[in-house]
């Protein structure tokens, strides 16, 4: 089911790249258009490891959900900027451990909603919320009666914070994170990772490309210290803040000579 749907906003723009569709293309999906693939090709020109990072990020998401469900008993997940449904969605991973696990997906991309209505129609323990991930009040209101707010919730911000611009108000990604943390029940978790680079040319090149491709609606590639600031005052789970391939890997992570050198997905998990 879809919450907060606004029909007038749900025209799929096939002429402008969509972050959700580009991610789908990088993962080898079919729910994308030529304009998305062209933008991905430009990204790969600037940062050749882009496709590898997308796959590493998806694997990290699966591991995080599995660990939180299996080892910490989490049965409620709030997935901000969820993107298009693909193999092993959050609810599929969580419900393997607890069939009654509940997942609320948040996205404002019209194609995400079109597929969400179809994919999740028969799963009563999932909802899709039509909202910008920064609309915290609207999102939490939409989950009333769906989540049990007396029990822990895992709030996911996986590879989405770089989609948000820095601002001087409550729309700033750091302000949004603090707002969500204040609303979560005790014992909840927050998962955050985003694209970072030590190379100014990569940070500036990707940021400019994505800003132009999306009509100025994208954020920027950041540095590790900036992401670390999002976790200020939080207790991170082992192994702390890392390249996501090093977060509790199922198999030995790649050696240094086989790792991306241009940029990485970097972050971790914290318990409230």
C-alpha positions in Angstrom: 0.0 0.0 0.0 1.1 3.6 -0.5 0.7 6.3 2.1 0.6 10.0 1.5 0.2 9.7 -2.3 -0.2 12.9 -4.2 -1.4 12.0 -7.7 -0.4 15.4 -9.3 3.3 14.7 -8.4 3.4 11.2 -9.9 4.4 11.9 -13.5 7.5 9.8 -14.4 10.0 12.1 -16.0 11.8 10.1 -18.7 13.9 13.1 -19.8 15.8 13.7 -16.6 18.0 11.1 -14.8 16.5 9.8 -11.6 18.9 8.7 -8.7 16.7 5.7 -8.0 16.7 4.6 -11.7 20.5 5.2 -12.0 21.1 3.0 -9.0 18.9 0.4 -10.5 20.9 0.6 -13.7 24.2 0.2 -11.8 22.8 -2.9 -10.1 21.9 -4.4 -13.5 18.2 -3.8 -13.2 15.7 -3.0 -16.0 13.6 -0.2 -14.5 15.6 2.6 -16.0 15.8 4.7 -19.2 18.5 5.7 -21.7 18.9 9.0 -20.0 19.7 7.2 -16.7 22.2 4.9 -18.4 23.9 7.9 -20.1 24.3 9.6 -16.7 25.7 6.4 -15.3 28.3 6.2 -18.1 29.4 9.8 -17.2 29.7 8.7 -13.5 31.8 5.8 -14.5 34.1 8.0 -16.5 34.8 10.2 -13.5 34.8 7.4 -10.9 35.3 4.0 -12.6 34.4 2.0 -9.4 30.8 3.4 -9.3 29.2 0.1 -10.3 31.2 -1.8 -7.8 30.3 0.6 -5.0 26.6 0.2 -5.8 26.8 -3.5 -5.5 28.9 -3.3 -2.3 26.3 -0.9 -0.9 23.5 -3.3 -1.6 25.3 -6.2 0.0 26.0 -3.9 3.1 22.2 -3.2 3.3 21.4 -6.9 3.3 24.0 -7.7 6.0 22.9 -4.8 8.2 19.2 -5.8 8.1 20.1 -9.5 8.7 22.3 -8.6 11.7 19.8 -6.3 13.3 17.0 -8.8 12.9 18.9 -12.0 13.8 21.3 -10.7 16.5 19.3 -7.8 18.0 15.7 -8.9 17.4 14.7 -5.8 15.4 11.4 -6.2 13.7 10.7 -2.7 12.5 12.6 -0.9 9.8 12.2 2.6 8.4 14.0 2.8 5.1 14.6 6.4 4.0 15.2 6.9 0.2 14.5 3.2 -0.4 14.7 3.3 -4.2 13.4 0.8 -6.6 12.6 -2.8 -5.5 15.4 -5.2 -6.3 16.7 -8.6 -5.2 16.6 -9.0 -1.4 14.6 -6.0 -0.3 14.7 -5.0 3.3 11.4 -6.7 4.1 12.5 -9.9 2.4 15.7 -10.1 4.5 13.9 -9.1 7.8 11.0 -11.4 7.3 13.2 -14.4 6.8 14.0 -14.1 10.5 10.7 -12.8 11.8 7.7 -13.2 9.5 5.9 -10.3 11.3 8.7 -7.8 10.7 7.4 -4.5 9.5 9.1 -2.2 7.0 8.1 1.3 5.9 9.8 2.4 2.7 10.1 6.2 2.1 10.7 7.7 -1.3 9.3 10.5 -3.4 10.3 9.0 -6.8 7.1 8.2 -8.9 8.6 5.1 -10.4 9.4 3.8 -6.9 5.7 4.1 -6.0 4.5 2.5 -9.2 6.6 -0.5 -8.5 6.1 -0.4 -4.8 2.3 -0.7 -5.2 2.8 -3.8 -7.4 5.6 -5.5 -5.5 4.2 -4.9 -2.0 0.5 -5.1 -2.6 0.1 -8.6 -1.0 2.5 -7.9 2.0 0.5 -6.3 4.8 3.6 -5.8 6.8 5.0 -3.3 4.4 4.0 0.3 3.4 5.4 2.8 1.0 5.3 6.4 2.1 5.3 9.1 -0.5 7.6 11.7 1.1 10.9 13.5 0.9 13.2 11.8 3.4 13.6 15.1 5.2 9.8 15.4 5.9 10.3 13.7 9.3 6.9 14.8 10.8 5.0 13.5 7.8 6.9 10.2 7.8 6.4 9.5 11.5 2.7 10.5 11.2 2.3 8.0 8.3 3.7 5.2 10.5 1.3 5.7 13.4 -0.7 2.6 13.7 1.8 0.7 11.6 4.8 0.7 13.9 4.7 0.0 17.6 6.4 3.1 18.9 7.1 1.4 22.3 9.5 -1.0 20.6 12.9 -0.4 18.8 13.0 0.7 15.2 16.0 0.7 12.8 16.1 3.9 10.8 18.1 3.3 7.5 19.9 6.1 5.6 21.8 3.8 3.3 23.6 5.6 0.4 21.2 8.5 0.5 22.7 11.3 2.5 24.9 12.4 -0.4 21.6 13.1 -2.3 20.9 16.0 0.2 22.3 19.5 -0.1 23.9 21.3 2.9 21.6 24.0 4.2 21.5 26.4 7.1 18.0 25.2 8.3 16.3 22.0 9.3 16.6 20.6 5.8 20.3 20.0 6.3 21.1 16.3 6.4 22.8 16.6 9.8 19.7 18.4 11.2 17.5 15.7 9.7 19.5 12.9 11.4 19.3 14.6 14.8 15.5 15.0 14.3 15.0 11.4 13.6 17.2 10.2 16.5 15.1 12.3 18.9 11.9 10.6 17.7 13.1 7.0 17.8 12.3 4.8 20.8 15.0 3.7 23.2 17.0 0.7 21.9 16.6 1.8 18.3 19.3 1.8 15.7 20.4 4.2 13.0 22.3 3.1 9.9 24.1 5.7 7.8 26.6 5.5 5.0 27.3 7.8 2.0 29.8 8.3 -0.8 33.1 9.8 0.3 36.3 10.6 -1.5 39.8 11.8 -0.5 40.2 13.2 -4.0 38.9 16.7 -4.6 38.6 16.1 -8.3 36.2 13.1 -7.7 34.2 15.0 -5.1 33.8 18.1 -7.3 33.4 16.2 -10.6 30.7 13.8 -9.3 28.9 16.5 -7.4 28.8 18.8 -10.4 27.7 16.0 -12.8 24.8 14.9 -10.5 23.7 18.4 -9.8 23.5 19.1 -13.5 21.8 15.8 -14.3 19.2 16.1 -11.6 18.4 19.8 -12.0 20.2 20.8 -8.9 18.4 18.5 -6.6 21.4 16.4 -5.6 23.8 16.9 -2.6 27.5 16.2 -2.7 30.2 13.7 -2.2 31.7 14.4 1.3 34.7 13.5 3.3 34.9 11.0 6.2 35.0 13.6 8.9 31.8 15.0 7.7 30.0 11.7 7.9 31.6 11.0 11.2 29.9 14.2 12.5 26.5 12.6 11.8 27.4 10.0 14.5 28.5 12.4 17.2 27.3 11.2 20.6 26.2 7.8 19.3 27.5 4.4 20.3 28.5 2.6 17.1 28.5 -1.1 16.7 31.7 -2.9 15.9 33.7 -2.4 13.7 32.8 1.3 13.9 32.7 3.6 10.9 34.3 1.9 7.9 34.2 1.3 4.2 31.0 -0.7 4.0 32.8 -3.8 2.6 34.5 -4.1 5.9 31.3 -4.0 8.0 30.9 -7.6 9.3 31.6 -9.1 5.9 30.3 -12.6 5.0 33.5 -13.3 3.1 37.0 -11.9 3.4 37.0 -8.3 2.1 39.1 -7.4 -0.9 42.8 -6.7 -0.4 44.0 -3.1 -0.8 45.1 -3.6 -4.4 41.6 -4.6 -5.4 39.7 -1.8 -3.7 38.3 1.3 -5.1 40.7 4.2 -4.9 38.5 7.0 -6.2 35.6 6.9 -3.7 33.9 4.5 -1.2 30.6 4.1 0.6 31.6 4.9 4.2 29.6 4.7 7.4 28.2 2.3 10.0 25.5 1.4 12.6 24.8 3.0 15.9 22.5 2.0 18.8 20.4 4.6 20.6 
